[in-house]
Amino acid sequence: MIETGEFYHHYVINSLSTMREYLSVTDSLYEKRLDEVKEEVSQQITSAKCDSEVEDGLVYQQYQEYALRDFKELLYKGVFLSCFSFVETELYGFCDAVSKSTGSKLNIDDLTGDGPQKIRKYLEKVAGYQIRDGYWNDFYTFSKIRNILTHEIGRIRHAKTLTLFQQFSQRFSGLTVEAHGPGFEVIGYIRINSKFCDDFINHVEKIFLELIPQLHSV
């Protein structure tokens, strides 16, 4: 399995490098749009000086918020979801490689749990891989964020999830958690930015660098 390990190392690390390039291009696109909006607002202020609200800069603030916030979220949500999809696919690939090398009749789909849970169970049970709790627990939280962004467009409905994300945001500052307080069906909302995507890529790189050498001993 040495050749397989070397292949995975080059393939995965190169792919993560491509993700960073993808993120960099997205940053440039957002900065370009930001400059365009500033210019548009500047022209509005110049042409409407008689409007006290415009002179006070309120229109600029409102326009920038609504014109850029949703655009920004859409961009970085796309980056994060694309990166997560790649990572999850490659982790399933690890399980396939382990299955073929060991001749195991146990299939990953025979296990219970969601994707990250099944992947960890499979690698530990079939291959005897050692996976750090800290790395995997964080990956599992990234997975929950993926699910919330995909299925709830960032809305949080449960207090336990809100607390988890608030604690997570203290270590991953690219995650913003807005709490709406009690009495609402939706009790919070999450937003992500470029730093969050970069932190995710860096985090999963650590996971892969921990897993890849273990392919040699399978």
Backbone as numpy.savetxt, mean C-alpha at the origin, in Angstrom:
# Nx Ny Nz CAx CAy CAz Cx Cy Cz
17.74 -26.02 -5.41 16.93 -24.80 -5.41 17.78 -23.53 -5.41
19.11 -23.68 -5.46 19.95 -22.49 -5.44 19.65 -21.61 -6.64
19.52 -22.23 -7.82 19.24 -21.44 -9.01 17.90 -20.72 -8.88
16.92 -21.44 -8.29 15.62 -20.82 -8.09 15.73 -19.62 -7.16
16.51 -19.79 -6.08 16.69 -18.69 -5.14 17.33 -17.49 -5.79
18.35 -17.73 -6.61 19.02 -16.62 -7.30 18.08 -15.94 -8.29
17.29 -16.76 -8.99 16.33 -16.19 -9.94 15.33 -15.29 -9.22
14.76 -15.80 -8.11 13.79 -15.00 -7.37 14.41 -13.72 -6.86
15.66 -13.81 -6.40 16.31 -12.63 -5.86 16.40 -11.53 -6.92
16.93 -11.88 -8.09 17.08 -10.88 -9.15 15.72 -10.39 -9.65
14.80 -11.33 -9.84 13.50 -10.95 -10.38 12.73 -10.05 -9.42
12.65 -10.44 -8.17 11.87 -9.67 -7.19 12.50 -8.32 -6.92
13.82 -8.29 -6.70 14.48 -7.03 -6.40 14.37 -6.07 -7.58
14.53 -6.59 -8.79 14.37 -5.74 -9.98 12.94 -5.22 -10.10
11.99 -6.07 -9.77 10.58 -5.66 -9.85 10.27 -4.58 -8.82
10.83 -4.72 -7.63 10.63 -3.69 -6.60 11.27 -2.37 -7.03
12.39 -2.46 -7.73 13.03 -1.26 -8.27 12.12 -0.59 -9.30
11.45 -1.41 -10.11 10.50 -0.87 -11.08 9.33 -0.18 -10.39
8.89 -0.74 -9.27 7.82 -0.12 -8.50 8.24 1.26 -8.00
9.48 1.36 -7.57 9.97 2.66 -7.10 9.99 3.67 -8.25
10.34 3.20 -9.44 10.31 4.08 -10.61 8.87 4.50 -10.92
7.96 3.57 -10.80 6.53 3.84 -11.00 6.07 4.91 -10.02
6.50 4.79 -8.77 6.14 5.78 -7.75 6.74 7.14 -8.07
7.97 7.15 -8.54 8.64 8.40 -8.89 7.91 9.11 -10.04
7.49 8.35 -11.03 6.73 8.93 -12.15 5.40 9.50 -11.65
4.77 8.79 -10.73 3.51 9.27 -10.16 3.72 10.56 -9.38
4.82 10.64 -8.63 5.14 11.87 -7.91 5.29 13.05 -8.87
5.97 12.79 -9.98 6.18 13.85 -10.97 4.86 14.31 -11.57
3.98 13.35 -11.84 2.67 13.68 -12.39 1.87 14.54 -11.42
1.92 14.17 -10.15 1.18 14.94 -9.15 1.76 16.35 -9.01
3.07 16.46 -8.97 3.70 17.78 -8.86 3.35 18.66 -10.06
3.29 18.05 -11.23 2.92 18.80 -12.44 1.50 19.33 -12.31
0.60 18.48 -11.84 -0.79 18.90 -11.68 -0.90 19.97 -10.60
-0.11 19.85 -9.56 -0.11 20.84 -8.49 0.28 22.22 -9.02
1.32 22.25 -9.84 1.76 23.51 -10.44 0.68 24.10 -11.34
0.00 23.22 -12.08 -1.07 23.68 -12.97 -2.21 24.31 -12.19
-2.58 23.68 -11.08 -3.68 24.21 -10.27 -3.29 25.55 -9.65
-2.06 25.66 -9.18 -1.61 26.93 -8.60 -1.69 28.06 -9.64
-1.30 27.74 -10.87 -1.35 28.74 -11.93 -2.80 29.11 -12.25
-3.67 28.12 -12.29 -5.08 28.38 -12.57 -5.68 29.28 -11.50
-5.37 28.98 -10.24 -5.92 29.77 -9.14 -5.35 31.18 -9.14
-4.07 31.30 -9.45 -3.45 32.62 -9.53 -4.15 33.49 -10.57
-4.50 32.89 -11.70 -5.21 33.63 -12.75 -6.61 34.01 -12.29
-7.26 33.12 -11.53 -8.59 33.43 -11.01 -8.55 34.61 -10.06
-7.55 34.61 -9.19 -7.43 35.70 -8.22 -7.19 37.03 -8.94
-6.33 36.98 -9.95 -6.02 38.20 -10.71 -7.25 38.76 -11.41
-8.09 37.87 -11.92 -9.26 38.31 -12.68 -10.48 38.60 -11.81
-10.37 38.38 -10.51 -11.54 38.59 -9.64 -11.14 39.28 -8.34
-10.32 40.31 -8.46 -9.81 40.99 -7.27 -10.90 41.68 -6.47
-12.01 41.94 -7.10 -13.08 42.61 -6.38 -13.78 41.68 -5.40
-13.55 40.40 -5.53 -14.18 39.40 -4.66 -13.33 39.25 -3.40
-13.89 39.64 -2.27 -13.11 39.62 -1.03 -12.68 38.21 -0.65
-13.53 37.23 -0.95 -13.17 35.85 -0.63 -11.95 35.41 -1.42
-11.92 35.82 -2.69 -10.77 35.48 -3.52 -9.53 36.15 -2.97
-9.68 37.45 -2.60 -8.53 38.17 -2.08 -8.01 37.56 -0.79
-8.91 37.00 0.00 -8.50 36.38 1.26 -7.88 35.00 1.05
-7.93 34.55 -0.16 -7.33 33.26 -0.46 -8.21 32.06 -0.18
-9.49 32.32 0.17 -10.36 31.20 0.51 -10.67 30.34 -0.70
-10.89 30.99 -1.83 -11.18 30.23 -3.05 -10.00 29.35 -3.42
-8.81 29.90 -3.28 -7.60 29.12 -3.59 -7.55 27.86 -2.73
-7.80 28.03 -1.43 -7.72 26.90 -0.52 -8.75 25.84 -0.87
-9.98 26.30 -1.14 -11.05 25.36 -1.46 -10.79 24.66 -2.79
-10.37 25.43 -3.77 -10.12 24.85 -5.09 -8.99 23.84 -5.03
-7.93 24.21 -4.33 -6.80 23.28 -4.24 -7.20 22.00 -3.53
-7.99 22.14 -2.48 -8.41 20.96 -1.72 -9.21 20.00 -2.60
-10.21 20.53 -3.28 -11.10 19.66 -4.05 -10.49 19.23 -5.38
-9.67 20.08 -5.97 -9.09 19.75 -7.27 -7.94 18.76 -7.15
-7.26 18.79 -6.01 -6.06 17.96 -5.86 -6.23 16.77 -4.93
-7.07 16.90 -3.92 -7.16 15.83 -2.93 -7.60 14.51 -3.55
-8.70 14.54 -4.29 -9.20 13.31 -4.89 -8.24 12.78 -5.95
-7.63 13.69 -6.70 -6.67 13.28 -7.73 -5.47 12.60 -7.08
-5.00 13.17 -6.00 -3.85 12.61 -5.28 -4.17 11.23 -4.74
-5.35 11.09 -4.14 -5.75 9.80 -3.58 -5.84 8.74 -4.68
-6.41 9.13 -5.80 -6.55 8.19 -6.91 -5.19 7.71 -7.40
-4.24 8.63 -7.53 -2.91 8.27 -8.02 -2.22 7.27 -7.09
-2.16 7.60 -5.82 -1.38 6.77 -4.90 -2.12 5.50 -4.49
-3.44 5.56 -4.55 -4.20 4.33 -4.36 -3.86 3.35 -5.47
-3.77 3.85 -6.71 -3.41 2.99 -7.84 -2.03 2.38 -7.69
-1.07 3.19 -7.23 0.29 2.68 -7.02 0.29 1.59 -5.96
-0.33 1.87 -4.83 -0.33 0.91 -3.72 -1.02 -0.40 -4.10
-2.19 -0.31 -4.72 -2.92 -1.53 -5.08 -2.16 -2.34 -6.12
-1.51 -1.68 -7.06 -0.71 -2.39 -8.06 0.46 -3.11 -7.40
1.14 -2.41 -6.51 2.29 -3.00 -5.82 1.85 -4.17 -4.95
0.75 -4.00 -4.24 0.28 -5.08 -3.36 -0.10 -6.31 -4.18
-0.75 -6.10 -5.30 -1.14 -7.21 -6.17 0.09 -8.00 -6.62
1.14 -7.29 -7.02 2.38 -7.95 -7.43 2.96 -8.76 -6.28
3.04 -8.15 -5.11 3.65 -8.81 -3.95 2.88 -10.08 -3.58
1.56 -9.98 -3.53 0.76 -11.14 -3.17 0.91 -12.25 -4.20
0.95 -11.88 -5.48 1.14 -12.87 -6.54 2.48 -13.58 -6.39
3.54 -12.83 -6.08 4.86 -13.44 -5.93 4.96 -14.31 -4.69
4.25 -13.95 -3.64 4.25 -14.79 -2.44 3.53 -16.10 -2.71
2.47 -16.05 -3.51 1.83 -17.29 -3.94 2.81 -18.09 -4.80
3.63 -17.39 -5.59 4.64 -18.06 -6.39 5.66 -18.78 -5.53
6.01 -18.20 -4.40 6.90 -18.88 -3.46 6.28 -20.20 -3.01
5.00 -20.15 -2.72 4.31 -21.37 -2.28 4.32 -22.43 -3.38
4.12 -22.02 -4.62 4.17 -22.97 -5.74 5.56 -23.58 -5.87
6.60 -22.75 -5.72 7.97 -23.25 -5.82 8.26 -24.26 -4.72
7.77 -23.97 -3.52 7.96 -24.88 -2.40 7.22 -26.19 -2.65
6.01 -26.10 -3.16 5.21 -27.30 -3.43 5.90 -28.21 -4.44
6.45 -27.63 -5.50 7.11 -28.43 -6.54 8.41 -29.04 -6.03
9.14 -28.29 -5.22 10.44 -28.79 -4.76 10.31 -29.85 -3.68
9.23 -29.80 -2.91 9.04 -30.77 -1.83 8.13 -31.92 -2.23
7.40 -31.75 -3.32 6.45 -32.78 -3.72 5.26 -32.86 -2.80
5.00 -31.78 -2.09 3.90 -31.77 -1.13 2.55 -31.86 -1.84
1.66 -32.65 -1.27 0.32 -32.78 -1.82 -0.62 -31.71 -1.24
-0.13 -30.99 -0.25 -0.94 -29.94 0.35 -0.90 -28.70 -0.52
-2.08 -28.24 -0.90 -2.19 -27.04 -1.72 -2.53 -25.85 -0.84
-2.03 -24.69 -1.23 -2.28 -23.51 -0.41 -3.76 -23.23 -0.25
-4.55 -23.58 -1.26 -5.99 -23.35 -1.18 -6.69 -24.31 -0.23
-5.95 -25.32 0.25 -6.50 -26.24 1.24 -6.52 -25.62 2.63
-5.80 -24.54 2.80 -5.70 -23.89 4.10 -6.79 -22.84 4.27
-7.08 -22.52 5.53 -8.10 -21.52 5.83 -7.46 -20.15 6.03
-8.29 -19.13 5.95 -7.80 -17.76 6.16 -7.78 -16.97 4.87
-7.41 -15.70 4.98 -7.30 -14.89 3.78 -5.92 -15.09 3.17
-5.62 -14.34 2.11 -4.37 -14.55 1.38 -3.12 -14.54 2.23
-2.83 -13.46 2.96 -1.62 -13.41 3.78 -1.55 -14.52 4.83
-2.69 -14.86 5.44 -2.70 -15.92 6.44 -2.36 -17.27 5.82
-2.95 -17.57 4.67 -2.68 -18.85 4.01 -1.24 -18.95 3.55
-0.70 -17.85 3.03 0.69 -17.85 2.56 1.63 -18.18 3.70
1.45 -17.52 4.83 2.34 -17.77 5.97 2.20 -19.20 6.48
0.96 -19.67 6.63 0.75 -21.03 7.10 1.44 -22.03 6.18
1.30 -21.81 4.88 1.86 -22.76 3.92 3.38 -22.79 3.98
4.00 -21.63 3.99 5.46 -21.57 4.01 6.03 -22.13 5.30
5.34 -21.94 6.40 5.84 -22.45 7.68 5.59 -23.94 7.83
4.41 -24.41 7.41 4.07 -25.82 7.59 4.77 -26.73 6.60
4.77 -26.34 5.33 5.31 -27.20 4.29 6.82 -27.09 4.18
7.34 -25.87 4.24 8.77 -25.66 4.02 9.56 -25.40 5.29
8.86 -25.18 6.40 9.55 -24.89 7.63 10.23 -23.53 7.63
9.68 -22.61 6.85 10.26 -21.26 6.78 10.12 -20.56 8.13
11.09 -19.70 8.40 11.03 -18.84 9.58 10.62 -17.44 9.13
9.49 -16.98 9.63 8.97 -15.67 9.24 8.74 -14.84 10.50
9.37 -13.69 10.56 9.25 -12.85 11.75 7.82 -12.33 11.91
7.36 -12.38 13.16 6.01 -11.89 13.44 5.85 -10.43 13.07
6.85 -9.62 13.42 6.75 -8.18 13.16 6.56 -7.87 11.69
7.38 -8.51 10.84 7.26 -8.29 9.40 5.88 -8.69 8.90
5.45 -9.87 9.33 4.21 -10.40 8.78 2.99 -9.70 9.35
3.04 -9.34 10.63 1.91 -8.61 11.21 1.70 -7.27 10.51
2.80 -6.60 10.18 2.69 -5.34 9.44 2.15 -5.59 8.03
2.61 -6.66 7.40 2.10 -6.98 6.06 0.60 -7.26 6.12
0.17 -7.92 7.18 -1.25 -8.21 7.34 -2.05 -6.92 7.49
-1.49 -5.92 8.19 -2.17 -4.64 8.32 -2.20 -3.90 6.99
-1.10 -3.97 6.24 -1.11 -3.42 4.88 -2.23 -4.06 4.06
-2.43 -5.36 4.26 -3.49 -6.08 3.55 -4.87 -5.54 3.93
-5.06 -5.27 5.21 -6.34 -4.71 5.66 -6.58 -3.33 5.04
-5.51 -2.55 4.95 -5.63 -1.23 4.32 -5.99 -1.39 2.85
-5.37 -2.37 2.20 -5.72 -2.65 0.80 -7.20 -2.96 0.67
-7.71 -3.80 1.57 -9.12 -4.19 1.51 -10.05 -2.99 1.73
-9.69 -2.13 2.68 -10.52 -0.96 2.97 -10.53 0.00 1.78
-9.38 0.19 1.16 -9.30 1.08 0.00 -10.06 0.51 -1.19
-10.01 -0.81 -1.34 -10.64 -1.46 -2.49 -12.15 -1.57 -2.34
-12.59 -2.01 -1.17 -14.01 -2.33 -0.99 -14.81 -1.24 -0.27
-14.11 -0.34 0.43 -14.82 0.68 1.21 -14.39 2.10 0.84
-13.63 2.23 -0.25 -13.06 3.52 -0.68 -12.49 4.33 0.49
-11.86 3.61 1.40 -11.18 4.26 2.52 -12.00 4.43 3.77
-13.26 4.03 3.76 -14.13 4.24 4.92 -13.93 3.16 5.98
-13.90 3.58 7.24 -13.74 2.66 8.37 -15.06 2.58 9.12
-15.51 1.36 9.38 -16.81 1.17 10.02 -16.71 0.56 11.42
-15.55 0.06 11.79 -15.42 -0.65 13.06 -14.34 -0.02 13.93
-14.63 0.11 15.22 -13.71 0.77 16.15 -12.37 0.04 16.24
-12.40 -1.28 16.20 -11.16 -2.06 16.28 -10.24 -1.74 15.10
-10.83 -1.62 13.92 -10.05 -1.28 12.73 -9.50 0.13 12.82
-10.30 1.05 13.32 -9.87 2.44 13.48 -8.65 2.51 14.41
-8.72 1.80 15.53 -7.61 1.80 16.49 -6.36 1.19 15.87
-6.53 0.09 15.15 -5.39 -0.56 14.49 -4.70 0.39 13.52
-5.48 1.08 12.70 -4.91 1.99 11.71 -4.28 3.22 12.36
-4.88 3.70 13.44 -4.30 4.84 14.15 -2.93 4.47 14.71
-2.81 3.29 15.28 -1.52 2.83 15.80 -0.52 2.63 14.67
-0.99 2.09 13.57 -0.13 1.84 12.41 0.40 3.15 11.84
-0.45 4.17 11.83 -0.05 5.47 11.26 1.03 6.15 12.08
1.20 5.75 13.33 2.25 6.32 14.16 3.63 5.85 13.71
3.68 4.70 13.06 4.95 4.18 12.54 5.09 4.38 11.04
3.97 4.47 10.36 3.96 4.69 8.91 3.21 6.00 8.66
3.95 7.10 8.70 3.33 8.43 8.70 2.66 8.79 7.38
2.90 8.00 6.33 2.23 8.26 5.06 0.77 7.87 5.07
0.33 7.24 6.16 -1.08 6.88 6.33 -1.75 7.93 7.21
-2.82 8.53 6.70 -3.60 9.50 7.47 -4.92 8.87 7.87
-5.24 8.92 9.15 -6.48 8.35 9.66 -7.33 9.48 10.23
-8.50 9.67 9.66 -9.43 10.70 10.14 -10.55 10.02 10.91
-10.69 10.36 12.18 -11.75 9.79 13.01 -12.95 10.73 13.03
-14.14 10.18 12.81 -15.36 10.99 12.76 -16.09 11.03 14.09
-15.67 10.21 15.03 -16.33 10.20 16.33 -17.52 9.26 16.36
-18.11 9.05 17.55 -19.25 8.13 17.70 -20.51 8.69 17.06
-21.45 7.80 16.81 -22.73 8.23 16.27 -22.82 8.19 14.77
-21.74 7.81 14.11 -21.73 7.73 12.65 -21.56 6.27 12.22
-22.23 5.90 11.13 -22.03 4.56 10.59 -20.59 4.38 10.11
-20.08 5.40 9.45 -18.67 5.43 9.04 -17.93 6.24 10.10
-17.07 5.58 10.87 -16.43 6.25 12.01 -15.06 6.82 11.68
-14.58 6.57 10.48 -13.27 7.10 10.12 -12.99 6.93 8.64
-11.85 7.47 8.24 -11.46 7.44 6.83 -9.94 7.42 6.76
-9.41 6.68 5.77 -7.96 6.65 5.60 -7.57 7.25 4.26
-6.41 7.88 4.27 -5.81 8.42 3.05 -4.35 8.00 3.04
-3.81 7.81 1.84 -2.40 7.44 1.72 -1.71 8.40 0.76
-0.39 8.49 0.90 0.38 9.35 0.01 1.61 8.62 -0.51
2.50 9.36 -1.11 3.69 8.77 -1.72 4.56 8.05 -0.69
4.71 8.65 0.49 5.56 8.05 1.51 5.02 6.69 1.95
3.70 6.58 2.03 3.11 5.31 2.41 3.45 4.23 1.39
3.34 4.56 0.12 3.68 3.60 -0.94 5.15 3.20 -0.86
6.01 4.18 -0.62 7.44 3.91 -0.50 7.73 3.04 0.71
7.07 3.32 1.82 7.25 2.50 3.02 6.80 1.06 2.78
5.72 0.90 2.03 5.24 -0.45 1.73 6.25 -1.21 0.89
6.79 -0.58 -0.14 7.78 -1.23 -0.99 9.01 -1.62 -0.17
9.47 -0.73 0.68 10.63 -1.02 1.52 10.34 -2.17 2.49
9.11 -2.20 3.00 8.75 -3.25 3.96 8.71 -4.63 3.30
8.07 -4.72 2.16 7.97 -6.04 1.51 9.33 -6.49 0.99
10.21 -5.53 0.69 11.56 -5.91 0.29 12.25 -6.67 1.42
12.03 -6.23 2.66 12.60 -6.92 3.81 12.05 -8.34 3.92
10.76 -8.49 3.64 10.15 -9.82 3.70 10.76 -10.74 2.65
10.88 -10.25 1.43 11.46 -11.07 0.36 12.91 -11.41 0.66
13.67 -10.46 1.17 15.08 -10.72 1.46 15.24 -11.72 2.60
14.22 -11.85 3.42 14.24 -12.86 4.48 13.82 -14.23 3.94
12.91 -14.23 2.98 12.40 -15.50 2.45 13.31 -16.12 1.40
13.87 -15.31 0.51 14.62 -15.83 -0.63 15.76 -16.76 -0.23
16.61 -16.41 0.76 17.69 -17.33 1.13 17.20 -18.69 1.61
15.97 -18.74 2.12 15.44 -20.00 2.63 15.05 -20.94 1.50
14.94 -20.43 0.28 14.70 -21.31 -0.87 15.86 -22.27 -1.06
17.06 -21.87 -0.66 18.25 -22.70 -0.84 18.17 -23.98 -0.03
17.46 -23.90 1.09 17.46 -25.05 2.00 16.23 -25.93 1.86
15.33 -25.55 0.93 14.11 -26.35 0.76 14.43 -27.68 0.10
